[in-house]
Amino acid sequence: MLQLFMLLIVFILLGGGWFYLTPSGSNLRYMMADTLITSQHRYLAKYLIGQDELDKRVADYNKKFDQMADVKDNHNINLAAHPEGSVGIEPITHKTFKGYLMYVHDPKMIRVVTTNIVGEGERVLSMVKRTGAIAGVNGGAFDDPNWEGNGFKPAGIVMSGGKVLYKGNGMNAKVNVVGIDKNGLMIAGRYTPNQLVKMGVSEAVTFQPKFIVNGKGLIKSEADGWGIAPRTSMAQLKDGTIVFVVIDGRQPGYSVGATLYDVQNILLEKGAVTAANLDGGSSTVLVKDDQVVNKPSSKYGPRYLPTAFLVFDHPDQVNALNIWSGINMNNFDSSKKRTQSSDAA
């Protein structure tokens, strides 16, 4: 018995030494830390890398994402070449994750739609049913205290139909955006709302990073892929087709999730010229034909969100509400629990 106990101690010491002192062990440790950083349990990452290193790693990622956003995009897209206005879904099967690609061949079919409930977010399925959309995915970032926010207060900017519906830091502060201009060209990077208006941007939300520019990936390795998580990303092919990637995660035995490096590789194989990340994690959802196609990771089902990218047969007839008009959002409490059962979806 004593020999068995001593052998166990040796294995633990050897394992701990490998985990903390070897390059391969450290790579795994930082991958685990990055995975926690993108989850509601970010604080646990300090037990893997320490609080100082956790703070530094978050700051380094934000700095790196801003640098990626500033890489010049030549917009080498032939918008006249896109096929007819159709929407198709292709499943993704990988050894560690599952998901879907949604192809929207006419980028002008896409609109940003907002929640229609003052003080609360709305599920994407509800938005799709309410507006008569063909399909949709979750959109941009939002104020989400302890990952339990009510989904009403966006981060950064929201644009729909060429109008600025929300500008958290005013019209002259640069923010990371993902969107589409009035001609159907995908726009991603750091811009002020004033710049976006002058550029003719029609639809936009805030998220990061931009990770494919001019057909080249900016994420150099798996180690820089921001951990393993459910993912939603948006890309544009050379013919103008918009591709949304939705990958499930945090569900062992079904799909654990993907790094951004994984997503980048998938999109490069499909010929993406431009790509950027959207909100992921438990927000990740794909709706088509009034049904949730993927398996959201939240045990409570799809989340309540402020924005979504929806696809329409008649996008010119869509009127996204400025739901935040007249509200002092500086004083809005995002941690206040939802009070209404706004939809049965």
C-alpha positions as a Python dict, from the first residue, in 0.01 Angstrom:
ca = {
    (1, 'M'): (0, 0, 0),
    (2, 'L'): (284, 237, 90),
    (3, 'Q'): (455, 160, -240),
    (4, 'L'): (134, 240, -432),
    (5, 'F'): (98, 569, -244),
    (6, 'M'): (460, 666, -315),
    (7, 'L'): (416, 576, -681),
    (8, 'L'): (108, 802, -697),
    (9, 'I'): (305, 1090, -542),
    (10, 'V'): (581, 1043, -800),
    (11, 'F'): (329, 1052, -1086),
    (12, 'I'): (173, 1371, -946),
    (13, 'L'): (511, 1540, -911),
    (14, 'L'): (619, 1433, -1257),
    (15, 'G'): (286, 1545, -1403),
    (16, 'G'): (305, 1878, -1223),
    (17, 'G'): (661, 1929, -1339),
    (18, 'W'): (558, 1858, -1699),
    (19, 'F'): (252, 2086, -1673),
    (20, 'Y'): (443, 2383, -1533),
    (21, 'L'): (804, 2341, -1646),
    (22, 'T'): (803, 2197, -1998),
    (23, 'P'): (713, 2379, -2322),
    (24, 'S'): (441, 2126, -2414),
    (25, 'G'): (292, 2136, -2065),
    (26, 'S'): (297, 2516, -2061),
    (27, 'N'): (129, 2528, -2403),
    (28, 'L'): (-155, 2315, -2268),
    (29, 'R'): (-174, 2523, -1950),
    (30, 'Y'): (-203, 2849, -2144),
    (31, 'M'): (-458, 2695, -2381),
    (32, 'M'): (-666, 2599, -2078),
    (33, 'A'): (-623, 2949, -1935),
    (34, 'D'): (-734, 3109, -2263),
    (35, 'T'): (-1037, 2882, -2270),
    (36, 'L'): (-1132, 3001, -1921),
    (37, 'I'): (-1067, 3365, -2016),
    (38, 'T'): (-1339, 3344, -2283),
    (39, 'S'): (-1588, 3186, -2041),
    (40, 'Q'): (-1787, 3302, -1741),
    (41, 'H'): (-1517, 3147, -1521),
    (42, 'R'): (-1232, 3378, -1626),
    (43, 'Y'): (-1120, 3417, -1265),
    (44, 'L'): (-1020, 3047, -1253),
    (45, 'A'): (-745, 3111, -1505),
    (46, 'K'): (-537, 3270, -1228),
    (47, 'Y'): (-490, 2925, -1074),
    (48, 'L'): (-320, 2813, -1394),
    (49, 'I'): (-109, 3118, -1479),
    (50, 'G'): (-141, 3360, -1185),
    (51, 'Q'): (-340, 3684, -1158),
    (52, 'D'): (-62, 3907, -1295),
    (53, 'E'): (-17, 3684, -1598),
    (54, 'L'): (-395, 3666, -1646),
    (55, 'D'): (-425, 4045, -1652),
    (56, 'K'): (-126, 4071, -1886),
    (57, 'R'): (-264, 3806, -2120),
    (58, 'V'): (-602, 3981, -2151),
    (59, 'A'): (-426, 4313, -2217),
    (60, 'D'): (-196, 4149, -2473),
    (61, 'Y'): (-489, 3996, -2657),
    (62, 'N'): (-670, 4332, -2674),
    (63, 'K'): (-354, 4501, -2803),
    (64, 'K'): (-299, 4227, -3059),
    (65, 'F'): (-662, 4242, -3175),
    (66, 'D'): (-634, 4620, -3226),
    (67, 'Q'): (-319, 4566, -3433),
    (68, 'M'): (-497, 4303, -3643),
    (69, 'A'): (-788, 4542, -3693),
    (70, 'D'): (-555, 4803, -3841),
    (71, 'V'): (-412, 4573, -4112),
    (72, 'K'): (-505, 4739, -4441),
    (73, 'D'): (-782, 4565, -4634),
    (74, 'N'): (-768, 4597, -5012),
    (75, 'H'): (-1133, 4482, -5040),
    (76, 'N'): (-1055, 4253, -5333),
    (77, 'I'): (-1416, 4137, -5372),
    (78, 'N'): (-1610, 4109, -5697),
    (79, 'L'): (-1959, 4197, -5579),
    (80, 'A'): (-2100, 4167, -5928),
    (81, 'A'): (-2006, 3800, -5937),
    (82, 'H'): (-2218, 3666, -5654),
    (83, 'P'): (-2481, 3400, -5741),
    (84, 'E'): (-2854, 3438, -5700),
    (85, 'G'): (-2995, 3532, -5361),
    (86, 'S'): (-3002, 3195, -5188),
    (87, 'V'): (-2909, 3069, -4843),
    (88, 'G'): (-2741, 2734, -4784),
    (89, 'I'): (-2619, 2546, -4477),
    (90, 'E'): (-2329, 2303, -4467),
    (91, 'P'): (-2243, 2095, -4157),
    (92, 'I'): (-1891, 2096, -4013),
    (93, 'T'): (-1755, 1780, -3853),
    (94, 'H'): (-1416, 1780, -3684),
    (95, 'K'): (-1263, 1534, -3439),
    (96, 'T'): (-1324, 1774, -3147),
    (97, 'F'): (-1608, 1998, -3262),
    (98, 'K'): (-1921, 2022, -3474),
    (99, 'G'): (-2091, 2319, -3632),
    (100, 'Y'): (-2228, 2476, -3947),
    (101, 'L'): (-2143, 2710, -4231),
    (102, 'M'): (-2424, 2932, -4357),
    (103, 'Y'): (-2374, 3078, -4705),
    (104, 'V'): (-2564, 3397, -4793),
    (105, 'H'): (-2490, 3448, -5161),
    (106, 'D'): (-2630, 3800, -5183),
    (107, 'P'): (-2477, 4008, -4899),
    (108, 'K'): (-2745, 4273, -4936),
    (109, 'M'): (-2995, 4023, -4792),
    (110, 'I'): (-2836, 4071, -4449),
    (111, 'R'): (-2958, 4321, -4192),
    (112, 'V'): (-2876, 4393, -3829),
    (113, 'V'): (-3190, 4354, -3619),
    (114, 'T'): (-3223, 4462, -3257),
    (115, 'T'): (-3424, 4350, -2958),
    (116, 'N'): (-3770, 4505, -2947),
    (117, 'I'): (-3811, 4499, -2568),
    (118, 'V'): (-3699, 4799, -2366),
    (119, 'G'): (-3460, 4685, -2095),
    (120, 'E'): (-3415, 4330, -2222),
    (121, 'G'): (-3249, 4132, -2495),
    (122, 'E'): (-3429, 3899, -2731),
    (123, 'R'): (-3352, 3551, -2853),
    (124, 'V'): (-3243, 3525, -3216),
    (125, 'L'): (-3520, 3272, -3286),
    (126, 'S'): (-3773, 3527, -3162),
    (127, 'M'): (-3618, 3799, -3382),
    (128, 'V'): (-3636, 3571, -3686),
    (129, 'K'): (-4002, 3480, -3625),
    (130, 'R'): (-4101, 3837, -3541),
    (131, 'T'): (-3947, 3986, -3855),
    (132, 'G'): (-4013, 3704, -4101),
    (133, 'A'): (-3642, 3649, -4164),
    (134, 'I'): (-3508, 3345, -4347),
    (135, 'A'): (-3223, 3285, -4105),
    (136, 'G'): (-3000, 3452, -3850),
    (137, 'V'): (-2702, 3433, -3617),
    (138, 'N'): (-2609, 3616, -3300),
    (139, 'G'): (-2444, 3956, -3344),
    (140, 'G'): (-2219, 4185, -3144),
    (141, 'A'): (-2080, 4232, -2796),
    (142, 'F'): (-2286, 4357, -2505),
    (143, 'D'): (-2254, 4452, -2142),
    (144, 'D'): (-2272, 4119, -1963),
    (145, 'P'): (-2181, 4134, -1591),
    (146, 'N'): (-2070, 3790, -1470),
    (147, 'W'): (-2210, 3646, -1796),
    (148, 'E'): (-2559, 3691, -1652),
    (149, 'G'): (-2656, 4020, -1819),
    (150, 'N'): (-3006, 4092, -1944),
    (151, 'G'): (-2883, 4139, -2301),
    (152, 'F'): (-3003, 4496, -2357),
    (153, 'K'): (-2693, 4718, -2357),
    (154, 'P'): (-2465, 4674, -2661),
    (155, 'A'): (-2093, 4742, -2652),
    (156, 'G'): (-1945, 4983, -2905),
    (157, 'I'): (-2174, 5051, -3198),
    (158, 'V'): (-2491, 4923, -3365),
    (159, 'M'): (-2584, 5024, -3720),
    (160, 'S'): (-2880, 4911, -3928),
    (161, 'G'): (-3000, 5043, -4261),
    (162, 'G'): (-2720, 5299, -4263),
    (163, 'K'): (-2834, 5454, -3936),
    (164, 'V'): (-2633, 5462, -3615),
    (165, 'L'): (-2867, 5317, -3352),
    (166, 'Y'): (-2615, 5297, -3069),
    (167, 'K'): (-2279, 5464, -3011),
    (168, 'G'): (-2155, 5382, -2663),
    (169, 'N'): (-1852, 5612, -2678),
    (170, 'G'): (-1980, 5879, -2913),
    (171, 'M'): (-1928, 5936, -3285),
    (172, 'N'): (-1553, 5997, -3278),
    (173, 'A'): (-1418, 5705, -3072),
    (174, 'K'): (-1269, 5412, -3265),
    (175, 'V'): (-1426, 5073, -3202),
    (176, 'N'): (-1379, 4728, -3351),
    (177, 'V'): (-1663, 4658, -3591),
    (178, 'V'): (-1794, 4382, -3815),
    (179, 'G'): (-2043, 4480, -4081),
    (180, 'I'): (-2148, 4532, -4442),
    (181, 'D'): (-2164, 4849, -4651),
    (182, 'K'): (-2451, 4954, -4878),
    (183, 'N'): (-2291, 4773, -5175),
    (184, 'G'): (-2257, 4442, -4989),
    (185, 'L'): (-1886, 4471, -4906),
    (186, 'M'): (-1785, 4328, -4568),
    (187, 'I'): (-1617, 4580, -4339),
    (188, 'A'): (-1405, 4476, -4040),
    (189, 'G'): (-1156, 4669, -3830),
    (190, 'R'): (-1129, 4978, -3607),
    (191, 'Y'): (-1335, 5278, -3713),
    (192, 'T'): (-1526, 5566, -3559),
    (193, 'P'): (-1901, 5580, -3617),
    (194, 'N'): (-1844, 5897, -3821),
    (195, 'Q'): (-1603, 5710, -4046),
    (196, 'L'): (-1849, 5425, -4091),
    (197, 'V'): (-2124, 5666, -4197),
    (198, 'K'): (-1891, 5832, -4449),
    (199, 'M'): (-1787, 5491, -4579),
    (200, 'G'): (-2149, 5405, -4653),
    (201, 'V'): (-2167, 5122, -4401),
    (202, 'S'): (-2518, 4989, -4367),
    (203, 'E'): (-2503, 4715, -4100),
    (204, 'A'): (-2249, 4694, -3816),
    (205, 'V'): (-2194, 4565, -3464),
    (206, 'T'): (-1889, 4560, -3239),
    (207, 'F'): (-1668, 4257, -3194),
    (208, 'Q'): (-1312, 4139, -3260),
    (209, 'P'): (-1074, 4031, -3395),
    (210, 'K'): (-1054, 4063, -3771),
    (211, 'F'): (-848, 3754, -3852),
    (212, 'I'): (-841, 3712, -4231),
    (213, 'V'): (-738, 4008, -4448),
    (214, 'N'): (-676, 3998, -4823),
    (215, 'G'): (-709, 3620, -4814),
    (216, 'K'): (-437, 3571, -4552),
    (217, 'G'): (-479, 3453, -4194),
    (218, 'L'): (-352, 3680, -3917),
    (219, 'I'): (-360, 3413, -3643),
    (220, 'K'): (-25, 3239, -3670),
    (221, 'S'): (-75, 2931, -3453),
    (222, 'E'): (-311, 2731, -3235),
    (223, 'A'): (-152, 2892, -2930),
    (224, 'D'): (-279, 3234, -3043),
    (225, 'G'): (-631, 3107, -3109),
    (226, 'W'): (-787, 3253, -2790),
    (227, 'G'): (-871, 2920, -2629),
    (228, 'I'): (-1136, 2661, -2708),
    (229, 'A'): (-1497, 2783, -2711),
    (230, 'P'): (-1822, 2794, -2907),
    (231, 'R'): (-1766, 3033, -3199),
    (232, 'T'): (-1959, 3258, -3435),
    (233, 'S'): (-1768, 3429, -3715),
    (234, 'M'): (-1844, 3612, -4038),
    (235, 'A'): (-1648, 3605, -4364),
    (236, 'Q'): (-1675, 3709, -4727),
    (237, 'L'): (-1564, 3510, -5031),
    (238, 'K'): (-1420, 3665, -5345),
    (239, 'D'): (-1756, 3649, -5525),
    (240, 'G'): (-1924, 3847, -5246),
    (241, 'T'): (-2088, 3554, -5068),
    (242, 'I'): (-2107, 3603, -4692),
    (243, 'V'): (-2026, 3295, -4484),
    (244, 'F'): (-2126, 3264, -4119),
    (245, 'V'): (-1946, 3001, -3912),
    (246, 'V'): (-2125, 2864, -3607),
    (247, 'I'): (-1940, 2607, -3396),
    (248, 'D'): (-2084, 2444, -3085),
    (249, 'G'): (-1877, 2391, -2772),
    (250, 'R'): (-1856, 2317, -2400),
    (251, 'Q'): (-2041, 1988, -2458),
    (252, 'P'): (-1802, 1694, -2408),
    (253, 'G'): (-1898, 1394, -2614),
    (254, 'Y'): (-2060, 1615, -2876),
    (255, 'S'): (-1848, 1925, -2939),
    (256, 'V'): (-1590, 2085, -2709),
    (257, 'G'): (-1545, 2397, -2922),
    (258, 'A'): (-1280, 2548, -3148),
    (259, 'T'): (-998, 2799, -3141),
    (260, 'L'): (-1003, 3099, -3373),
    (261, 'Y'): (-713, 2930, -3552),
    (262, 'D'): (-947, 2638, -3628),
    (263, 'V'): (-1210, 2878, -3763),
    (264, 'Q'): (-949, 3062, -3968),
    (265, 'N'): (-834, 2737, -4129),
    (266, 'I'): (-1191, 2637, -4216),
    (267, 'L'): (-1257, 2973, -4381),
    (268, 'L'): (-926, 2985, -4568),
    (269, 'E'): (-1009, 2643, -4714),
    (270, 'K'): (-1339, 2789, -4835),
    (271, 'G'): (-1161, 3081, -4999),
    (272, 'A'): (-1244, 3360, -4753),
    (273, 'V'): (-1091, 3698, -4838),
    (274, 'T'): (-1206, 3873, -4520),
    (275, 'A'): (-1315, 3729, -4184),
    (276, 'A'): (-1387, 3854, -3834),
    (277, 'N'): (-1509, 3713, -3506),
    (278, 'L'): (-1856, 3775, -3364),
    (279, 'D'): (-1982, 3712, -3012),
    (280, 'G'): (-1946, 3345, -2926),
    (281, 'G'): (-1961, 3129, -2617),
    (282, 'S'): (-2311, 3074, -2489),
    (283, 'S'): (-2439, 3340, -2732),
    (284, 'T'): (-2353, 3126, -3035),
    (285, 'V'): (-2670, 3034, -3223),
    (286, 'L'): (-2784, 2964, -3580),
    (287, 'V'): (-3151, 2986, -3678),
    (288, 'K'): (-3291, 2875, -4014),
    (289, 'D'): (-3655, 2827, -4118),
    (290, 'D'): (-3781, 2918, -3768),
    (291, 'Q'): (-3569, 2654, -3596),
    (292, 'V'): (-3248, 2660, -3394),
    (293, 'V'): (-3008, 2454, -3603),
    (294, 'N'): (-2712, 2419, -3367),
    (295, 'K'): (-2688, 2323, -2999),
    (296, 'P'): (-2624, 2633, -2787),
    (297, 'S'): (-2404, 2565, -2486),
    (298, 'S'): (-2612, 2748, -2226),
    (299, 'K'): (-2811, 2515, -2003),
    (300, 'Y'): (-3090, 2775, -2018),
    (301, 'G'): (-3110, 2759, -2398),
    (302, 'P'): (-3035, 3037, -2648),
    (303, 'R'): (-2944, 3368, -2485),
    (304, 'Y'): (-3124, 3700, -2489),
    (305, 'L'): (-2918, 3941, -2700),
    (306, 'P'): (-2932, 4304, -2819),
    (307, 'T'): (-2842, 4236, -3185),
    (308, 'A'): (-2835, 3971, -3455),
    (309, 'F'): (-2746, 3941, -3822),
    (310, 'L'): (-3063, 3825, -3998),
    (311, 'V'): (-3121, 3727, -4362),
    (312, 'F'): (-3428, 3851, -4553),
    (313, 'D'): (-3596, 3799, -4888),
    (314, 'H'): (-3690, 4169, -4880),
    (315, 'P'): (-3426, 4345, -4670),
    (316, 'D'): (-3536, 4688, -4791),
    (317, 'Q'): (-3862, 4642, -4599),
    (318, 'V'): (-3688, 4586, -4264),
    (319, 'N'): (-3702, 4868, -4011),
    (320, 'A'): (-3476, 4801, -3712),
    (321, 'L'): (-3595, 4984, -3403),
    (322, 'N'): (-3374, 5231, -3221),
    (323, 'I'): (-3472, 5066, -2896),
    (324, 'W'): (-3215, 5267, -2699),
    (325, 'S'): (-3343, 5609, -2805),
    (326, 'G'): (-3421, 5836, -2512),
    (327, 'I'): (-3262, 5606, -2253),
    (328, 'N'): (-2957, 5716, -2054),
    (329, 'M'): (-2755, 5401, -2115),
    (330, 'N'): (-2474, 5525, -1891),
    (331, 'N'): (-2699, 5454, -1595),
    (332, 'F'): (-2855, 5134, -1728),
    (333, 'D'): (-2809, 4832, -1500),
    (334, 'S'): (-2722, 4532, -1720),
    (335, 'S'): (-2725, 4299, -1422),
    (336, 'K'): (-3094, 4361, -1354),
    (337, 'K'): (-3280, 4037, -1413),
    (338, 'R'): (-3518, 4002, -1703),
    (339, 'T'): (-3872, 4065, -1586),
    (340, 'Q'): (-4079, 3965, -1887),
    (341, 'S'): (-4139, 3640, -2068),
    (342, 'S'): (-4105, 3825, -2397),
    (343, 'D'): (-4126, 3522, -2621),
    (344, 'A'): (-4206, 3158, -2610),
    (345, 'A'): (-3929, 3068, -2852),
}
